[in-house]
Amino acid sequence: TGYLGMDVKFEGQSLRITSVASGGVAQMSGVRSGDILTAVDNTQVNPTTTFGNRLDAKTLTVVRDGRQIEIKIGVR
């Protein structure tokens, strides 16, 4: 997730985005601190999910203010 410019932390089964780097890919795409990441490229995220050395995601699915939102990475 460092490649995208964001930090995340599991809270139970949920992966919360704890910070988004100013000017990073995540921020430029519309990701916000506090979003709950539920899927990467339509693959559900859980505590056993691994991303390897680099996350080349095209879409992130997040929950924000109780609504599910799909964010296209690199597109604003």
C-alpha positions in Angstrom: 0.0 0.0 0.0 3.1 2.2 0.3 3.2 2.4 -3.5 -0.2 4.0 -3.5 0.8 6.5 -0.8 -1.4 5.3 2.1 -1.1 3.5 5.4 -3.6 0.9 6.5 -4.4 -1.0 9.7 -6.7 -4.0 10.4 -9.3 -3.3 13.0 -10.9 -6.7 13.5 -11.9 -7.9 10.0 -11.8 -4.4 8.6 -8.9 -2.7 6.9 -9.0 1.0 7.8 -6.9 3.5 5.8 -5.1 5.4 8.5 -3.3 8.0 6.4 -3.0 9.2 2.8 0.1 10.9 1.6 -0.4 14.3 0.1 0.2 14.2 -3.6 0.3 10.4 -3.7 -1.5 8.1 -6.0 -4.2 7.3 -3.4 -4.9 10.9 -2.6 -5.0 11.9 -6.3 -7.5 9.1 -6.9 -9.8 10.2 -4.1 -8.9 7.8 -1.3 -9.4 9.4 2.2 -8.1 8.7 5.6 -10.8 6.8 7.5 -12.1 4.9 4.5 -12.5 1.1 5.0 -10.9 -0.9 2.3 -13.1 -3.9 1.4 -11.7 -5.0 -2.0 -8.8 -4.6 -4.4 -9.6 -5.2 -8.0 -12.9 -7.0 -6.9 -11.0 -9.4 -4.6 -12.3 -9.1 -1.0 -9.7 -8.0 1.6 -9.3 -9.8 4.9 -6.6 -10.2 7.6 -4.9 -13.0 5.5 -4.7 -10.9 2.3 -1.2 -10.3 1.0 -0.2 -7.8 -1.6 3.4 -8.9 -2.2 6.1 -6.3 -2.7 4.0 -4.0 -4.8 0.2 -3.3 -5.2 -0.6 -2.7 -8.8 -4.3 -2.1 -8.2 -6.7 -0.7 -10.8 -9.6 -0.3 -8.4 -10.2 -0.1 -4.7 -13.6 -0.6 -3.1 -14.1 1.3 0.1 -16.8 2.1 2.6 -17.1 5.8 3.4 -19.9 7.2 5.5 -21.8 3.9 5.3 -21.7 3.9 1.4 -19.7 1.5 -0.7 -17.6 3.4 -3.3 -15.4 2.1 -6.1 -12.3 4.2 -6.7 -10.3 3.9 -9.9 -6.6 4.3 -9.1 -4.8 7.0 -10.9 -8.0 8.6 -12.2 -9.5 11.7 -10.7 
